[in-house]
């Protein structure tokens, strides 16, 4: 009988969770998932600590704190090569706002509304001279690449 009540309770819990996920705001879901992962890691860490393995418990506790703060998600997204899907507003390398279109045109030495081919040719011409492998500056290469990305994003 207790197993039957547990199964019925789990079915109701799954039903409620599915309905919540269908209607929930994605930002709220992300926050909720952070808290759930943090709670699971903290609970598992406490269990492991009570079993006597202090070092593993410390690792789990650290993971719980990072998940709670959201730092864990940023780290994992960076490891996966993702930037949150926000390429037009944020520079993927430094998290600062991307350059304006006018600045991008100036960096690549273009005017008006250049075609994709013109953008790529200007980028290639400059990057050959400025590339860090050729003794150029990392900063200038980054600016040239950013300028190319800003202008090419108009054609996507």
C-alpha positions as YAML, in Angstrom:
chain: A
units: angstrom
residues:
- id: 1
  name: UNK
  ca: [0.00, 0.00, 0.00]
- id: 2
  name: UNK
  ca: [2.74, 2.57, 0.79]
- id: 3
  name: UNK
  ca: [4.32, 1.88, -2.60]
- id: 4
  name: UNK
  ca: [1.00, 2.55, -4.33]
- id: 5
  name: UNK
  ca: [0.64, 5.88, -2.53]
- id: 6
  name: UNK
  ca: [4.21, 6.78, -3.47]
- id: 7
  name: UNK
  ca: [3.58, 5.96, -7.14]
- id: 8
  name: UNK
  ca: [0.33, 7.97, -7.18]
- id: 9
  name: UNK
  ca: [2.13, 10.88, -5.52]
- id: 10
  name: UNK
  ca: [4.93, 10.75, -8.11]
- id: 11
  name: UNK
  ca: [2.41, 10.67, -10.97]
- id: 12
  name: UNK
  ca: [0.64, 13.73, -9.56]
- id: 13
  name: UNK
  ca: [3.98, 15.49, -9.05]
- id: 14
  name: UNK
  ca: [5.04, 14.77, -12.65]
- id: 15
  name: UNK
  ca: [1.67, 16.00, -13.94]
- id: 16
  name: UNK
  ca: [1.92, 19.26, -11.97]
- id: 17
  name: UNK
  ca: [5.55, 19.77, -13.04]
- id: 18
  name: UNK
  ca: [4.75, 19.23, -16.74]
- id: 19
  name: UNK
  ca: [1.89, 21.74, -16.59]
- id: 20
  name: UNK
  ca: [4.12, 24.24, -14.82]
- id: 21
  name: UNK
  ca: [6.89, 23.86, -17.41]
- id: 22
  name: UNK
  ca: [4.43, 24.38, -20.27]
- id: 23
  name: UNK
  ca: [3.25, 27.71, -18.90]
- id: 24
  name: UNK
  ca: [6.35, 29.03, -17.16]
- id: 25
  name: UNK
  ca: [8.52, 31.92, -18.27]
- id: 26
  name: UNK
  ca: [11.95, 30.68, -19.52]
- id: 27
  name: UNK
  ca: [13.80, 32.99, -17.12]
- id: 28
  name: UNK
  ca: [11.83, 31.61, -14.19]
- id: 29
  name: UNK
  ca: [12.56, 28.08, -15.38]
- id: 30
  name: UNK
  ca: [16.28, 28.84, -15.55]
- id: 31
  name: UNK
  ca: [16.20, 30.25, -12.03]
- id: 32
  name: UNK
  ca: [14.17, 27.32, -10.74]
- id: 33
  name: UNK
  ca: [16.52, 24.80, -12.36]
- id: 34
  name: UNK
  ca: [19.50, 26.58, -10.76]
- id: 35
  name: UNK
  ca: [17.91, 26.29, -7.34]
- id: 36
  name: UNK
  ca: [16.92, 22.66, -7.87]
- id: 37
  name: UNK
  ca: [20.44, 21.70, -8.96]
- id: 38
  name: UNK
  ca: [21.87, 23.62, -5.99]
- id: 39
  name: UNK
  ca: [19.50, 21.87, -3.58]
- id: 40
  name: UNK
  ca: [20.28, 18.43, -5.04]
- id: 41
  name: UNK
  ca: [24.03, 19.06, -4.87]
- id: 42
  name: UNK
  ca: [23.75, 20.38, -1.31]
- id: 43
  name: UNK
  ca: [21.66, 17.39, -0.22]
- id: 44
  name: UNK
  ca: [24.02, 14.96, -1.88]
- id: 45
  name: UNK
  ca: [26.97, 16.77, -0.31]
- id: 46
  name: UNK
  ca: [25.37, 16.51, 3.13]
- id: 47
  name: UNK
  ca: [24.71, 12.81, 2.61]
- id: 48
  name: UNK
  ca: [28.31, 12.20, 1.49]
- id: 49
  name: UNK
  ca: [29.60, 14.26, 4.43]
- id: 50
  name: UNK
  ca: [27.60, 12.15, 6.87]
- id: 51
  name: UNK
  ca: [29.09, 9.06, 5.24]
- id: 52
  name: UNK
  ca: [32.55, 10.42, 6.07]
- id: 53
  name: UNK
  ca: [33.97, 11.58, 2.75]
- id: 54
  name: UNK
  ca: [34.75, 15.22, 3.52]
- id: 55
  name: UNK
  ca: [36.61, 16.03, 0.29]
- id: 56
  name: UNK
  ca: [33.85, 14.87, -2.04]
- id: 57
  name: UNK
  ca: [31.33, 16.70, 0.15]
- id: 58
  name: UNK
  ca: [33.36, 19.91, -0.22]
- id: 59
  name: UNK
  ca: [33.36, 19.55, -4.00]
- id: 60
  name: UNK
  ca: [29.60, 19.02, -4.02]
- id: 61
  name: UNK
  ca: [29.07, 21.96, -1.66]
- id: 62
  name: UNK
  ca: [31.15, 24.16, -3.95]
- id: 63
  name: UNK
  ca: [29.05, 23.04, -6.90]
- id: 64
  name: UNK
  ca: [25.90, 23.83, -4.94]
- id: 65
  name: UNK
  ca: [27.08, 27.35, -4.13]
- id: 66
  name: UNK
  ca: [28.12, 27.98, -7.74]
- id: 67
  name: UNK
  ca: [24.79, 26.66, -9.02]
- id: 68
  name: UNK
  ca: [22.90, 28.84, -6.56]
- id: 69
  name: UNK
  ca: [24.77, 31.95, -7.72]
- id: 70
  name: UNK
  ca: [24.46, 31.11, -11.41]
- id: 71
  name: UNK
  ca: [28.23, 30.99, -11.84]
- id: 72
  name: UNK
  ca: [28.13, 27.29, -12.65]
- id: 73
  name: UNK
  ca: [25.85, 27.92, -15.64]
- id: 74
  name: UNK
  ca: [28.14, 30.61, -17.04]
- id: 75
  name: UNK
  ca: [31.13, 28.30, -16.67]
- id: 76
  name: UNK
  ca: [29.38, 25.36, -18.33]
- id: 77
  name: UNK
  ca: [28.06, 27.53, -21.16]
- id: 78
  name: UNK
  ca: [31.58, 28.84, -21.75]
- id: 79
  name: UNK
  ca: [32.97, 25.30, -21.82]
- id: 80
  name: UNK
  ca: [30.30, 24.34, -24.35]
- id: 81
  name: UNK
  ca: [31.23, 27.29, -26.56]
- id: 82
  name: UNK
  ca: [27.91, 29.04, -26.07]
- id: 83
  name: UNK
  ca: [27.26, 32.62, -25.14]
- id: 84
  name: UNK
  ca: [23.62, 32.56, -24.28]
- id: 85
  name: UNK
  ca: [22.48, 33.22, -27.83]
- id: 86
  name: UNK
  ca: [23.06, 36.94, -27.45]
- id: 87
  name: UNK
  ca: [25.61, 37.52, -30.22]
- id: 88
  name: UNK
  ca: [24.16, 40.75, -31.56]
- id: 89
  name: UNK
  ca: [24.26, 42.58, -28.22]
- id: 90
  name: UNK
  ca: [27.36, 41.20, -26.59]
- id: 91
  name: UNK
  ca: [30.89, 40.61, -27.71]
- id: 92
  name: UNK
  ca: [31.43, 36.88, -27.34]
- id: 93
  name: UNK
  ca: [35.01, 37.29, -26.11]
- id: 94
  name: UNK
  ca: [34.72, 39.88, -23.37]
- id: 95
  name: UNK
  ca: [31.04, 40.33, -22.55]
- id: 96
  name: UNK
  ca: [31.13, 44.01, -23.50]
- id: 97
  name: UNK
  ca: [28.68, 45.54, -25.99]
- id: 98
  name: UNK
  ca: [29.62, 44.98, -29.62]
- id: 99
  name: UNK
  ca: [30.77, 47.89, -31.73]
- id: 100
  name: UNK
  ca: [28.44, 50.12, -33.70]
- id: 101
  name: UNK
  ca: [27.99, 49.65, -37.43]
- id: 102
  name: UNK
  ca: [29.77, 52.94, -38.19]
- id: 103
  name: UNK
  ca: [32.80, 51.89, -36.16]
- id: 104
  name: UNK
  ca: [32.84, 48.52, -37.92]
- id: 105
  name: UNK
  ca: [32.82, 50.24, -41.32]
- id: 106
  name: UNK
  ca: [35.66, 52.51, -40.20]
- id: 107
  name: UNK
  ca: [37.76, 49.61, -38.87]
- id: 108
  name: UNK
  ca: [37.46, 47.69, -42.14]
- id: 109
  name: UNK
  ca: [37.86, 50.83, -44.26]
- id: 110
  name: UNK
  ca: [34.46, 50.45, -45.92]
- id: 111
  name: UNK
  ca: [31.69, 52.92, -46.71]
- id: 112
  name: UNK
  ca: [27.95, 52.78, -47.24]
- id: 113
  name: UNK
  ca: [26.39, 49.34, -47.50]
- id: 114
  name: UNK
  ca: [29.13, 46.88, -48.47]
- id: 115
  name: UNK
  ca: [28.31, 43.45, -49.84]
- id: 116
  name: UNK
  ca: [29.26, 40.23, -48.07]
- id: 117
  name: UNK
  ca: [32.13, 39.76, -50.51]
- id: 118
  name: UNK
  ca: [33.48, 43.27, -49.87]
- id: 119
  name: UNK
  ca: [33.30, 42.72, -46.11]
- id: 120
  name: UNK
  ca: [35.13, 39.40, -46.33]
- id: 121
  name: UNK
  ca: [37.80, 40.80, -48.67]
- id: 122
  name: UNK
  ca: [38.44, 43.82, -46.44]
- id: 123
  name: UNK
  ca: [38.64, 41.56, -43.38]
- id: 124
  name: UNK
  ca: [41.01, 39.15, -45.11]
- id: 125
  name: UNK
  ca: [43.26, 41.96, -46.34]
- id: 126
  name: UNK
  ca: [43.56, 43.51, -42.86]
- id: 127
  name: UNK
  ca: [43.82, 40.30, -40.88]
- id: 128
  name: UNK
  ca: [46.75, 39.11, -43.01]
- id: 129
  name: UNK
  ca: [48.71, 42.16, -41.88]
- id: 130
  name: UNK
  ca: [47.53, 42.34, -38.26]
- id: 131
  name: UNK
  ca: [47.15, 38.68, -37.28]
- id: 132
  name: UNK
  ca: [48.97, 37.78, -34.03]
- id: 133
  name: UNK
  ca: [50.73, 34.89, -35.77]
- id: 134
  name: UNK
  ca: [52.33, 37.46, -38.07]
- id: 135
  name: UNK
  ca: [53.53, 39.58, -35.16]
- id: 136
  name: UNK
  ca: [50.38, 41.69, -34.96]
- id: 137
  name: UNK
  ca: [48.32, 42.69, -31.98]
- id: 138
  name: UNK
  ca: [45.67, 40.46, -30.40]
- id: 139
  name: UNK
  ca: [43.58, 43.54, -29.68]
- id: 140
  name: UNK
  ca: [43.61, 44.78, -33.28]
- id: 141
  name: UNK
  ca: [42.84, 41.31, -34.62]
- id: 142
  name: UNK
  ca: [39.90, 41.12, -32.22]
- id: 143
  name: UNK
  ca: [38.62, 44.54, -33.38]
- id: 144
  name: UNK
  ca: [38.87, 43.48, -37.02]
- id: 145
  name: UNK
  ca: [37.04, 40.23, -36.33]
- id: 146
  name: UNK
  ca: [34.36, 42.08, -34.35]
- id: 147
  name: UNK
  ca: [33.90, 44.56, -37.18]
- id: 148
  name: UNK
  ca: [33.46, 41.71, -39.65]
- id: 149
  name: UNK
  ca: [30.94, 39.98, -37.37]
- id: 150
  name: UNK
  ca: [28.90, 43.16, -36.84]
- id: 151
  name: UNK
  ca: [28.64, 43.82, -40.57]
- id: 152
  name: UNK
  ca: [27.97, 40.20, -41.54]
- id: 153
  name: UNK
  ca: [25.21, 39.91, -38.92]
- id: 154
  name: UNK
  ca: [23.16, 42.29, -41.08]
- id: 155
  name: UNK
  ca: [23.00, 39.59, -43.76]
- id: 156
  name: UNK
  ca: [21.85, 36.76, -41.49]
...
